[in-house]
Amino acid sequence: MSDIKKSLLSETDTSERAPLPRPPPLSLPTLNSLRDKRVILASASPRRRQIMSLLGLPSIEVIPSNAAEDFPKTMEPFEYVLATATKKAQTVYEIEIQNEEKGEPALLLAADTVVVDTVTGSILEKPRSEAQHVAMLKALRDAGEHKVYTALVAMAPLASARQPGYVLETAIEETTVRFGADVSDELIMAYVRTREGVDKAGGYGLQGIGSILVESVQGSFDNVVGLPLRTAYKLIEKVVTKADDEDRLSDSERDGLDEESEDEE
């Protein structure tokens, strides 16, 4: 074997190479200020937890909301997803601000994602049976494209402790997904039988085998997975900045807070 060929083979053979080290966390003022504080993700989704971990916050607590997601599906999709995410956030926050052992969270983030059939305008749930799962994916294919909405809600305690005691900020991300027109019934059935999509709204996972169904994504990829990272960071930055409000109090507001604390004593 020639020396040139050996060299080329050694460059392409990575089986014996050590894995690349994980990059250091983003060094940004907002994230740095949260690294030694309590941060809660109000979601049971392992995919959201994984995406959130990319921000380099070392001890994110996962505390899912137990609130019923009972808003009517007749609502506009963006209204429905925002109402649901807000309810999740407020339910967990109201419990955790009273946590005497751990103290109130410095940040709480909640999210809700829905998939919308653009032909019928209906919000798609997780499939409840194999037959429904197949029908759902066929409908998404035949529609040509569908929408994915994720609502994010961030909450943080106000440094001044003035009413209502916290700041709440929201954001909604919209992504258009197109299934391939050449996706066959056979491929859909084979995918359904992998059971990858049974626990996902819309019945497929873009980050997994489900990508075989998808022709294109217009917008945020990780929004379809469940947590648009760029939007999440911008929202976190916004809510943390607004929460640090003591230096923005007027003299009358500061006097009012002093009076309240004296009354409490």
FENFEN-V739307 format. One record per backbone hydrogen bond with DSSP energy under -1.0 kcal/mol. CO is the residue of the C=O (numbers start at 1). NH is the residue of the N-H. E is the energy in kcal/mol with one decimal. If there is no record, write none. Layout:
# FENFEN-V739307
CO&NH&E + CO&NH&E
This chain:
# FENFEN-V739307
2&6&-2.3 + 3&7&-2.1 + 4&8&-2.2 + 5&9&-2.4 + 6&10&-2.3 + 7&11&-1.5 + 8&12&-1.4 + 9&13&-2.0 + 14&17&-1.1 + 26&28&-1.2 + 28&32&-3.1 + 29&33&-2.0 + 34&37&-1.9 + 38&106&-2.4 + 38&107&-1.4 + 39&61&-3.0 + 40&109&-2.6 + 41&43&-2.0 + 41&63&-1.9 + 45&49&-2.0 + 46&50&-2.1 + 47&51&-2.2 + 48&52&-3.0 + 49&53&-1.7 + 51&54&-1.5 + 52&55&-1.8 + 53&56&-1.9 + 61&41&-3.3 + 68&70&-1.4 + 72&75&-1.7 + 76&80&-2.8 + 77&81&-2.6 + 78&82&-1.5 + 79&83&-2.5 + 80&84&-2.3 + 81&85&-2.2 + 82&86&-2.3 + 83&87&-2.0 + 84&88&-2.2 + 85&89&-2.4 + 86&90&-2.6 + 87&91&-2.1 + 88&92&-2.0 + 89&93&-2.6 + 90&94&-2.3 + 92&96&-2.6 + 93&97&-2.2 + 95&98&-1.0 + 96&99&-1.5 + 98&100&-1.2 + 99&103&-2.5 + 107&40&-2.5 + 108&155&-2.5 + 109&42&-2.8 + 110&153&-2.5 + 112&151&-2.6 + 114&149&-2.5 + 115&124&-3.2 + 116&147&-1.9 + 117&121&-2.8 + 122&117&-2.3 + 125&202&-1.5 + 129&133&-2.3 + 130&134&-2.5 + 131&135&-2.3 + 132&136&-2.4 + 133&137&-2.1 + 134&138&-2.3 + 135&139&-2.1 + 136&140&-2.0 + 137&141&-2.2 + 138&142&-2.8 + 139&143&-1.9 + 143&145&-1.0 + 146&177&-2.8 + 147&116&-3.1 + 148&175&-2.2 + 149&114&-2.6 + 150&173&-2.8 + 151&112&-1.8 + 152&171&-1.9 + 153&110&-2.6 + 154&169&-2.4 + 155&108&-2.3 + 156&167&-2.8 + 162&165&-2.3 + 165&158&-1.8 + 167&156&-1.8 + 169&154&-2.7 + 171&152&-3.1 + 173&150&-2.1 + 175&148&-2.6 + 176&218&-3.3 + 177&146&-2.6 + 178&215&-3.0 + 178&216&-1.6 + 180&183&-1.7 + 184&188&-2.2 + 185&189&-2.5 + 186&190&-2.4 + 187&191&-2.4 + 188&192&-2.7 + 189&193&-2.0 + 191&194&-1.5 + 192&195&-1.4 + 197&200&-1.5 + 200&203&-2.1 + 205&208&-1.5 + 208&211&-1.7 + 209&212&-2.3 + 210&213&-1.9 + 213&180&-2.2 + 216&178&-2.6 + 218&176&-2.5 + 221&224&-1.1 + 222&226&-1.5 + 222&227&-2.1 + 228&232&-2.4 + 229&233&-2.6 + 230&234&-2.2 + 231&235&-2.2 + 232&236&-2.6 + 233&237&-2.7 + 234&238&-2.0 + 235&239&-2.6 + 236&240&-2.5 + 237&241&-1.9 + 238&242&-2.2 + 239&243&-1.9 + 240&244&-1.2 + 243&159&-3.1 + 243&245&-2.0 + 245&248&-1.7 + 246&249&-1.3 + 250&254&-2.5 + 251&255&-2.4 + 252&256&-2.1 + 253&257&-2.0 + 254&258&-2.0 + 255&259&-2.2 + 256&260&-2.0 + 257&261&-2.2 + 258&262&-1.9 + 259&263&-2.2 + 260&264&-2.0 + 261&265&-1.5
